[in-house]
């Protein structure tokens, strides 16, 4: 059983190395990949903020302006414990 685990680990490491070699050979580099990941993080943060704003507006339209904003979904029983 241990040999099979070692063999799968070895194969996965070799596959990772080959994937990196193919990526660099095709013209990609690590700095481009890091900047792409960073940009993706910024865009997901924008989407998250827009979704939060839309949900806030929807809550105001459903509840009306008379009700105070909720505190994250906790009931009064949860606060006492």
C-alpha positions as a printed Julia matrix, in Angstrom:
81×3 Matrix{Float64}:
   0.0    0.0     0.0
   2.84   2.41    0.83
   4.47   1.87   -2.55
   1.32   2.91   -4.38
   1.06   6.11   -2.35
   4.72   6.91   -3.03
   4.25   6.21   -6.74
   1.2    8.5    -7.0
   3.07  11.25   -5.16
   6.03  10.9    -7.51
   3.78  10.98  -10.58
   1.97  14.09   -9.34
   5.26  15.92   -8.68
   6.53  15.02  -12.16
   3.23  16.23  -13.66
   3.53  19.5   -11.76
   7.06  20.05  -13.03
   6.03  19.27  -16.61
   3.07  21.65  -16.37
   5.37  24.43  -15.15
   7.85  23.76  -17.96
   5.05  23.86  -20.55
   3.71  27.1   -19.09
   7.09  28.83  -19.2
   7.85  27.48  -22.66
   4.57  28.89  -23.99
   5.59  32.37  -22.9
   4.1   32.67  -19.45
   6.0   33.64  -16.36
   5.37  33.74  -12.65
   5.09  37.54  -12.43
   2.28  37.58  -15.01
   0.51  34.81  -13.13
   0.8   36.7    -9.83
  -0.55  39.9   -11.37
  -3.46  37.99  -12.91
  -4.3   36.44   -9.54
  -4.09  39.86   -7.88
  -6.4   41.41  -10.49
  -8.84  38.54  -10.04
  -8.88  39.19   -6.31
  -9.69  42.85   -6.89
 -12.51  42.06   -9.29
 -14.06  39.54   -6.91
 -13.95  42.16   -4.16
 -15.84  44.58   -6.45
 -18.45  41.93   -7.21
 -18.81  41.13   -3.51
 -19.33  44.82   -2.68
 -21.86  45.28   -5.49
 -23.78  42.21   -4.29
 -23.8   43.52   -0.72
 -25.09  46.9    -1.9
 -27.83  45.28   -3.99
 -28.92  43.1    -1.07
 -28.98  46.14    1.2
 -31.21  48.03   -1.24
 -33.48  45.0    -1.6
 -33.75  44.69    2.18
 -34.73  48.36    2.47
 -37.39  47.97   -0.19
 -38.83  44.82    1.39
 -38.7   45.93    5.04
 -39.36  49.57    4.44
 -37.47  52.47    5.92
 -39.17  52.21    9.34
 -37.27  49.11   10.46
 -33.71  49.39   11.82
 -31.02  47.41    9.99
 -30.44  43.85   11.13
 -27.34  42.81   13.05
 -26.21  39.9    10.91
 -29.11  37.49   11.34
 -28.77  36.77   15.06
 -31.98  36.43   16.99
 -32.41  37.81   20.48
 -32.08  34.27   21.88
 -28.65  33.9    20.27
 -27.43  37.14   21.85
 -28.35  36.04   25.38
 -26.3   32.84   25.22
